[in-house]
Amino acid sequence: MINYDVLVVGAGPVGTTFARYMALNGFKVGVLEKKKEIGVPLQCAGLLGKQLKKVNPLPDELIINQVYGAYLHSPSNHELKVSKNETQAYVLDRVGYDKFLAQLAVDAGAELFLNHRVKDVDIKKGQVYMGNGKEEMSAKVIVGADGYNSLISEKISNESNQTSKQVQAAQFLVNFKKDLFNTNYVHLHVNAVLSPGFIWIIPLTEFTARIGLFGNNDYHQLNNILKDFLNHNTNYGEYSILKKYYGIIPVYNSKKKLVNNKCFLLGDAAAQVKPTTGGGLIMGFKCAKIAADITSKALDNDDMGSLTDYESEYQNKFKKELNMQLRVQNLFKTLSDNDLDYMFNKLKEKGAEKIISEYGDMDSQSPLIKELLKTGLLFTILPKILSRRIFSLWK
Ligand SMILES: Cc1cc2nc3c(=O)[nH]c(=O)nc-3n(C[C@H](O)[C@H](O)[C@H](O)COP(=O)(O)OP(=O)(O)OC[C@H]3O[C@@H](n4cnc5c(N)ncnc54)[C@H](O)[C@@H]3O)c2cc1C
């Protein structure tokens, strides 16, 4: 049996980032990936906040566009424009980026095994089993970076993934006949059916965009909502759908068990995903660094019991922000189309575009919420919405 210091199950972007850190720290690292090719099929909008460059390398050739801001659209198409004078986010060639990160891990010394689906894990002994005549492997630490439907998560918690909260996501790559887009701006459309999900439009060129959505709906419903959206927007004219993508986004759960014996979870497998946007990459990369520091210490001291520090450090760092985002989501879930229109109008009337532009951040919403509370803006909007809801109960 081949022995490693660390075996990572899943060569997604978060798993390979962790593997790179561990290999650079001098450990013997193996990465097991069930697919034959890294990164395909695409299951991502590829929109990442500017913080990305602080947490992982990003070569220029993988940046399709730089985004300065967003147009937010209410159900009746009232619009808020939020933007800054500098890049706020990048639109990435996500398939290329996954391959790039895997190559960095290999360059650092990690061994990558493609076409190696892990079928079982013994979390006490630190052994993984592939079946099909492929050898078993063992490690002092096993990391489940195997995505939303994580086998390792089931082993760690002894619970089926069916019990975890997830939302579905769909995306089309759409080509339009006319040039519709300014590639420096994305568009987000909200409505009560999808809320707290939303529709995103991420232009790749003036003619082509990734148009997708996530919500508490099944794939067929999401598909239909997207088609209706394209057909009812009179501005779009003729279009063709070049590709369709589908994926699952796990929902953050502060009670999820992340560490058990020699094993822990990372990235989507750990539901390390921002509730408001469904974005998982930047947080996954930050968690990969925390996990690598703690795992390196545990291996140096031969003290695998200290792996639990990873869970507590992760919760200390992110729990407050993630719970706040969950509360924002719960509020959005209760709003009707009328409420959303009203809110957009009021925000515009009260000059909120400037505040959102200044304090809004794709990766952390609490500075904006704090500012909206400080200026009293939230109080001027919410009580009226809630009182209209209460009033409507009597009609
Ligand atoms: C439609 C959609 C749009 C999104 N848009 C964005 C966005 O714009 N920005 C953003 O930040 N995030 C976005 N996300 C989320 C983002 O894609 C994920 O958070 C990210 O891919 C998580 O990376 P990961 O490495 O944890 O897991 P994954 O990328 O899911 O990688 C897991 C890997 O494990 C492998 N694997 C699974 N089981 C096994 C097994 N038993 N044995 C071996 N290998 C296995 C899989 O093949 C896969 O390669 C989006 C998600 C969806 C669905």
The ligand as an ORCA input file, in Angstrom:
! r2SCAN-3c Opt
* xyz 0 1
  C     -23.867     27.265    -11.594
  C     -22.824     27.622    -10.570
  C     -22.217     28.871    -10.630
  C     -21.224     29.217     -9.694
  N     -20.623     30.435     -9.817
  C     -19.643     30.789     -8.940
  C     -18.963     32.033     -9.068
  O     -19.248     32.813     -9.984
  N     -17.998     32.340     -8.161
  C     -17.648     31.474     -7.145
  O     -16.772     31.800     -6.322
  N     -18.258     30.270     -7.017
  C     -19.235     29.902     -7.893
  N     -19.846     28.678     -7.772
  C     -19.382     27.763     -6.710
  C     -18.039     27.126     -7.067
  O     -18.096     26.540     -8.350
  C     -17.682     26.062     -6.006
  O     -17.741     26.680     -4.734
  C     -16.271     25.495     -6.243
  O     -16.205     24.729     -7.423
  C     -15.872     24.609     -5.061
  O     -14.610     24.041     -5.319
  P     -14.195     22.675     -4.614
  O     -12.791     22.421     -5.025
  O     -14.542     22.716     -3.167
  O     -15.192     21.570     -5.225
  P     -15.453     21.117     -6.729
  O     -15.085     22.188     -7.684
  O     -16.838     20.600     -6.744
  O     -14.427     19.910     -6.930
  C     -14.634     18.653     -6.328
  C     -13.839     17.621     -7.100
  O     -13.931     16.363     -6.423
  C     -14.071     15.346     -7.393
  N     -14.688     14.175     -6.726
  C     -15.943     14.089     -6.220
  N     -16.137     12.877     -5.646
  C     -14.975     12.185     -5.799
  C     -14.564     10.870     -5.429
  N     -15.370     10.029     -4.771
  N     -13.294     10.464     -5.751
  C     -12.454     11.312     -6.412
  N     -12.800     12.565     -6.805
  C     -14.046     13.000     -6.491
  C     -14.957     15.982     -8.465
  O     -14.860     15.306     -9.702
  C     -14.397     17.392     -8.514
  O     -13.348     17.524     -9.446
  C     -20.857     28.300     -8.674
  C     -21.480     27.053     -8.597
  C     -22.453     26.706     -9.530
  C     -23.094     25.353     -9.427
*
